[in-house]
Protein backbone atom coordinates (compact mmCIF):
# COMPACT_ATOMS: atom_id res chain seq x y z
CA UNK A 1 0.00 0.00 0.00
CA UNK A 2 1.25 3.49 -0.80
CA UNK A 3 0.89 6.68 1.19
CA UNK A 4 -0.17 9.44 -1.15
CA UNK A 5 -0.09 13.23 -1.00
CA UNK A 6 1.76 13.80 2.23
CA UNK A 7 2.62 17.45 2.73
CA UNK A 8 4.78 19.06 5.38
CA UNK A 9 4.80 22.83 5.83
CA UNK A 10 7.31 24.71 7.94
CA UNK A 11 7.47 28.48 8.38
CA UNK A 12 10.87 30.09 8.82
CA UNK A 13 12.89 33.23 8.39
CA UNK A 14 15.70 33.23 5.86
CA UNK A 15 18.24 33.16 8.69
CA UNK A 16 16.66 30.01 10.19
CA UNK A 17 16.10 28.16 6.91
CA UNK A 18 18.71 25.52 7.80
CA UNK A 19 16.94 24.82 11.11
CA UNK A 20 13.60 24.57 9.29
CA UNK A 21 15.02 21.99 6.86
CA UNK A 22 16.47 20.06 9.82
CA UNK A 23 13.00 20.07 11.45
CA UNK A 24 11.45 18.84 8.19
CA UNK A 25 14.05 16.07 8.08
CA UNK A 26 13.02 15.06 11.62
CA UNK A 27 9.40 15.00 10.42
CA UNK A 28 10.46 12.88 7.44
CA UNK A 29 12.16 10.39 9.78
CA UNK A 30 8.97 10.18 11.87
CA UNK A 31 6.87 9.66 8.73
CA UNK A 32 9.28 6.95 7.58
CA UNK A 33 8.93 5.13 10.90
CA UNK A 34 5.14 5.55 10.95
CA UNK A 35 4.81 4.30 7.34
CA UNK A 36 7.02 1.30 8.04
CA UNK A 37 4.92 0.42 11.09
CA UNK A 38 1.66 0.57 9.08
CA UNK A 39 3.05 -1.05 5.92
CA UNK A 40 2.81 2.09 3.80
CA UNK A 41 5.36 3.22 1.26
CA UNK A 42 6.36 6.75 0.38
CA UNK A 43 8.03 7.06 -3.01
CA UNK A 44 10.87 9.58 -2.57
CA UNK A 45 11.31 9.71 -6.36
CA UNK A 46 7.87 11.33 -6.61
CA UNK A 47 8.50 13.67 -3.68
CA UNK A 48 9.46 17.33 -4.03
CA UNK A 49 10.60 20.09 -1.73
CA UNK A 50 10.11 23.81 -2.28
CA UNK A 51 11.09 26.97 -0.46
CA UNK A 52 8.46 29.69 -0.86
CA UNK A 53 8.76 33.37 -0.11
CA UNK A 54 8.96 36.82 -1.63
CA UNK A 55 11.06 37.23 -4.76
CA UNK A 56 13.59 39.22 -2.70
CA UNK A 57 13.88 36.48 -0.11
CA UNK A 58 14.16 33.71 -2.71
CA UNK A 59 16.94 35.68 -4.46
CA UNK A 60 18.93 35.75 -1.20
CA UNK A 61 18.74 31.99 -0.54
CA UNK A 62 22.15 30.32 -0.78
CA UNK A 63 20.98 27.07 -2.38
CA UNK A 64 24.42 25.45 -2.12
CA UNK A 65 24.48 25.76 1.66
CA UNK A 66 21.00 24.35 2.33
CA UNK A 67 20.95 20.79 3.62
CA UNK A 68 18.64 18.76 1.37
CA UNK A 69 15.40 17.27 2.59
CA UNK A 70 16.08 13.55 3.15
CA UNK A 71 13.69 10.60 3.19
CA UNK A 72 15.19 7.19 4.03
CA UNK A 73 18.62 8.37 2.93
CA UNK A 74 17.39 9.74 -0.40
CA UNK A 75 17.70 13.48 -1.08
CA UNK A 76 14.48 15.13 -2.22
CA UNK A 77 15.27 17.89 -4.72
CA UNK A 78 14.23 21.49 -4.21
CA UNK A 79 12.01 22.51 -7.12
CA UNK A 80 10.89 25.79 -8.65
CA UNK A 81 7.24 24.70 -8.55
CA UNK A 82 5.04 21.93 -7.19
CA UNK A 83 1.54 20.73 -8.03
CA UNK A 84 -0.96 20.69 -5.17
CA UNK A 85 -4.56 19.62 -5.82
CA UNK A 86 -4.20 20.56 -9.48
CA UNK A 87 -2.71 24.00 -8.81
CA UNK A 88 0.92 24.69 -9.66
CA UNK A 89 2.57 26.70 -6.90
CA UNK A 90 5.87 28.43 -7.61
CA UNK A 91 8.43 29.76 -5.16
CA UNK A 92 6.88 33.24 -5.03
CA UNK A 93 3.26 31.99 -5.09
CA UNK A 94 2.73 34.11 -8.21
CA UNK A 95 0.75 31.39 -10.01
CA UNK A 96 2.62 32.23 -13.21
CA UNK A 97 3.53 28.55 -13.70
CA UNK A 98 -0.11 27.60 -13.10
CA UNK A 99 -1.36 30.14 -15.67
CA UNK A 100 1.12 28.83 -18.27
CA UNK A 101 0.13 25.21 -17.62
CA UNK A 102 -3.57 26.10 -17.94
CA UNK A 103 -2.89 27.86 -21.21
CA UNK A 104 -1.03 24.86 -22.64
CA UNK A 105 -3.77 22.49 -21.53
CA UNK A 106 -6.56 24.61 -23.04
CA UNK A 107 -4.65 25.04 -26.32
CA UNK A 108 -3.97 21.29 -26.53
CA UNK A 109 -7.64 20.50 -25.91
CA UNK A 110 -8.69 23.18 -28.39
CA UNK A 111 -6.46 21.75 -31.10
CA UNK A 112 -8.29 18.43 -30.74
CA UNK A 113 -11.70 20.08 -30.87
CA UNK A 114 -10.87 22.42 -33.75
CA UNK A 115 -11.13 19.57 -36.26
CA UNK A 116 -14.73 18.92 -35.23
CA UNK A 117 -16.08 22.46 -35.10
CA UNK A 118 -17.62 22.56 -38.59
CA UNK A 119 -19.48 19.27 -38.02
CA UNK A 120 -21.08 20.04 -34.66
CA UNK A 121 -24.21 22.03 -33.84
CA UNK A 122 -23.85 24.96 -31.42
CA UNK A 123 -25.51 23.18 -28.44
CA UNK A 124 -22.99 20.34 -28.72
CA UNK A 125 -20.12 22.82 -28.98
CA UNK A 126 -21.42 24.61 -25.87
CA UNK A 127 -21.43 21.32 -23.98
CA UNK A 128 -17.92 20.44 -25.18
CA UNK A 129 -16.60 23.92 -24.36
CA UNK A 130 -18.02 23.77 -20.84
CA UNK A 131 -16.91 20.22 -20.11
CA UNK A 132 -13.50 20.23 -21.80
CA UNK A 133 -12.28 23.84 -21.95
CA UNK A 134 -13.95 25.97 -19.29
CA UNK A 135 -13.72 23.20 -16.69
CA UNK A 136 -9.93 23.54 -16.94
CA UNK A 137 -10.21 27.24 -16.10
CA UNK A 138 -12.88 26.73 -13.43
CA UNK A 139 -10.82 24.26 -11.40
CA UNK A 140 -9.43 26.08 -8.35
CA UNK A 141 -10.51 29.44 -9.75
CA UNK A 142 -10.52 30.87 -6.22
CA UNK A 143 -6.72 30.77 -6.47
CA UNK A 144 -6.92 33.39 -9.25
CA UNK A 145 -7.69 36.14 -6.75
CA UNK A 146 -4.16 37.59 -6.82
CA UNK A 147 -3.31 37.12 -10.48
CA UNK A 148 -1.63 39.98 -12.29
CA UNK A 149 -3.45 41.88 -15.00
CA UNK A 150 -1.39 40.06 -17.65
CA UNK A 151 -2.34 36.67 -16.19
CA UNK A 152 -6.03 37.66 -16.06
CA UNK A 153 -5.83 38.81 -19.68
CA UNK A 154 -4.36 35.42 -20.62
CA UNK A 155 -7.28 33.65 -18.91
CA UNK A 156 -9.74 35.90 -20.75
CA UNK A 157 -7.98 35.03 -24.01
CA UNK A 158 -8.52 31.34 -23.21
CA UNK A 159 -12.22 31.99 -22.56
CA UNK A 160 -12.37 33.79 -25.90
CA UNK A 161 -11.00 30.65 -27.57
CA UNK A 162 -14.00 28.74 -26.25
CA UNK A 163 -16.37 31.42 -27.56
CA UNK A 164 -14.70 31.35 -30.97
CA UNK A 165 -14.99 27.55 -31.05
CA UNK A 166 -18.70 27.61 -30.17
CA UNK A 167 -19.72 30.27 -32.68
CA UNK A 168 -17.22 29.49 -35.44
CA UNK A 169 -15.49 32.87 -35.17
CA UNK A 170 -12.11 33.60 -36.68
CA UNK A 171 -9.03 34.57 -34.68
CA UNK A 172 -9.53 38.35 -34.85
CA UNK A 173 -13.34 38.46 -34.72
CA UNK A 174 -14.73 40.30 -31.71
CA UNK A 175 -16.30 38.05 -29.08
CA UNK A 176 -17.89 40.70 -26.83
CA UNK A 177 -21.37 40.31 -28.28
CA UNK A 178 -21.23 36.53 -27.76
CA UNK A 179 -20.40 36.66 -24.04
CA UNK A 180 -23.25 35.76 -21.72
N, C-alpha and C positions, 0 to 999 in steps of 0.2 A: 504494500500500500504506500502511496506517495502523499506527502504533505504538500499542499499547494497554496500559493499566494500568502506566504508568511512575510510580514513587513515589520521592520523595526525602525522606529523614529527616535532620534536623539537630538536635542537642541544644544547648541554650544556657541561660544564666541570663537572668533578666529584663533585667539591665543590658546584656547583650550581644546582645539580640534583633535590633537593627538590623544588627549584624555577621553574625548568622546568616542573616538575609534576604538580605544582600549575597552571602554565600557560596552560598545557594540560587540566586540570580540568576546567579552565575558558572556553577553547574552547569547551569542552564537554557540558558545560551548554548552550553555544550559539547554538551548534548543536541541543541540546534537544529542545530549544525554537523554532528554525527554523523548526525542524521536526514536532513539535506540530502544528505550524502555517500552514504548508502545508500538514497536515494529513499523515505524514510519520512515520514509526516506526523503531527504531533501537533496535535490540535484544541484550541487554547487555550480555546475556548468550553465545552468539556466538562471542563476542568481546574479544580481547586479547591485552595486553600491553607488550612491550619488551623494554629493555634497551640494546643498542648495543654499543660496543666499543672494544678496544684491550683486549686481555686476561688479561693483567696486571690491566687494569682499572676495568674490570668486577670483578676480584678477590678482589678489594678494596671496592666494593659497600657494604654498610651496609644495607642489604635488610630489616632488622627489623625496621630501622628508616625511610624508605621511605614511604611517604603518598601514599596510593593506588590511582590509577586512578579511578574516580567515574563517573558513568552515571546514572542520575535520582536516586541517593541514593544507587546504586548498585556498589560494588567494582569490578573492572575488574582485573583479576589476571595477574601478571607478569609471562611471560612464557619463556622457554628456546629457543623456536623457534616459528616462525609464517609462514604461507603459504601466499605468495603474487603472484598472477598470475601464480600459478602452481609451484613456486620455494619456497623451504623451506629455510628461512633465520634464522640462529642461532645468538646468542648474539655476536659472534666474526666475523660474516659474513664469516665463513670458508667454508660454503656449505657442511660440513661433513654430516649434517642431510639430506640435499637434495640428496647427493650421495647415502646414505644408503636407502632412500626411493625409489630412482630410481632402485637400485639393487633389492630390494624386489618386486617392481612392475614388472620388467623384468622377474625375476625368477618365479613369480606367473603366468604371461602370458605364459612363456615358458613351465611350467608344464602342462598347458592346451593344448598347441600345440604339445607337445612331443608324445601324444597318436596318433596323426594323421600323424606323419612324414613318416611312411612307406607306407601310402596309397596315398600320394600326389605327383604329378610330381614336378620337380624342379621349373618351372615357377610359379606355385601356391605357393610353399614355399617361393619363392623370394617376391611375392606380400604380403603374410602374414607377413613375417619378416619385410618388409618395413612399412607396415601399422600398425602392432601391437607391434613390438619390437623396431625397430629403431626410430619410431616416438616418443616413450617415451624418448629416448636419445636426439633426435633432438630438442625437445621442450625447448626453452630458453637456447640453447647451447652457446649463447654468454656469459652467466653467468659462463661458465666453464673456462674463461680466467685465473683466479687465483687459479685453483685447484692445490693441491699438487701432487707430482709424484705418490704417493700411490693412490690418488683419480683418477688420469688419468689412471693408470694401471687397476683400478677396472672398469672404463668405457670401456676400451679396452677389458677386460675379458667379459663384457656383449655383446660387438659387436661380439666377438668370439663365444659366444653362438648362436647368429643368424646365423653365418657362419656354425657352426656345424649342426644346425637344417636344413639349406638349403641343404647341401651336404651329410647329413647322417654320419657325422664324429663322432668318439667316443671322450670321454672326453680328452684324452691325445694326440690325433692326432694333428699334426701341421696344422695351418690354413693359414700360410703365403702365400702359393701358390694359395689360393682361394680368397684372398683379391683383389678387383678391384675397 
